[in-house]
Amino acid sequence: MVVDVETTGLDAEHDRVISFAAVPIDRGRIVAAATLYGLVNPGRSVPAETVVIHGIREADLADAPAAPGALQPLAAALRGRVPVAHAAFVERAFLTGPLRKLGTRLPRHIVDTADLYRLWKLECGEPDPGLTNLGDVAAALGLPAHRRHHAMGDALTTAQCFLVLATHLAAGGRGTVGRLRTAGTALANARTFGTL
């Protein structure tokens, strides 16, 4: 299940989720009919500098439910699924608390397409590109970037990137979900020991 959130900022202590999306992947296919999107009223003002990025105004959120209740559909969709996100530390930081209040926990390992991309580049014999933004990863893979900085657009782009990267990494023996979930560990080992 690919997950993406948009927030009022990047400080998880003070900022809040204002939109979320989930795109299920079953048997290597995106299940478009089961996608999920929602708005979340943060209970505070939305800074103008973030409105420029994601386009979500306070007026758009006025009738939206507040967290954690607004995230109930996402919590239900995640049960029994392996989460996938790009730069997953953002989703972990912003979703852990609200989902815990709903009785759901994110797994310890989330498949992170940012890590998968780095791992794939290393396996191709290229230097570690570091944290690469989603649009650049999509471009490097020859994929479109759907409506950037919109939770549904980014979730769909991430889903497509995941499928391509998983296919490439499968050729190198890293195609199982378990191995994809631990790509961050493989990257740390590569930096420390020079091996994959």
RAGI-V272935 format. One record per helix or strand of 2 or more residues. SS is the DSSP state (2 for helix, 1 for strand). FROM is the first residue (numbers start at 1). TO is the last residue. If there is no record, write none. Layout:
BEGIN
ss=SS from=FROM to=TO
ss=SS from=FROM to=TO
END
This chain:
BEGIN
ss=1 from=2 to=7
ss=1 from=17 to=23
ss=1 from=25 to=26
ss=1 from=29 to=30
ss=2 from=32 to=34
ss=1 from=36 to=39
ss=2 from=48 to=54
ss=2 from=58 to=61
ss=2 from=69 to=78
ss=1 from=84 to=85
ss=2 from=89 to=101
ss=1 from=111 to=112
ss=2 from=113 to=123
ss=2 from=134 to=140
ss=2 from=151 to=171
ss=2 from=177 to=181
ss=2 from=183 to=193
END
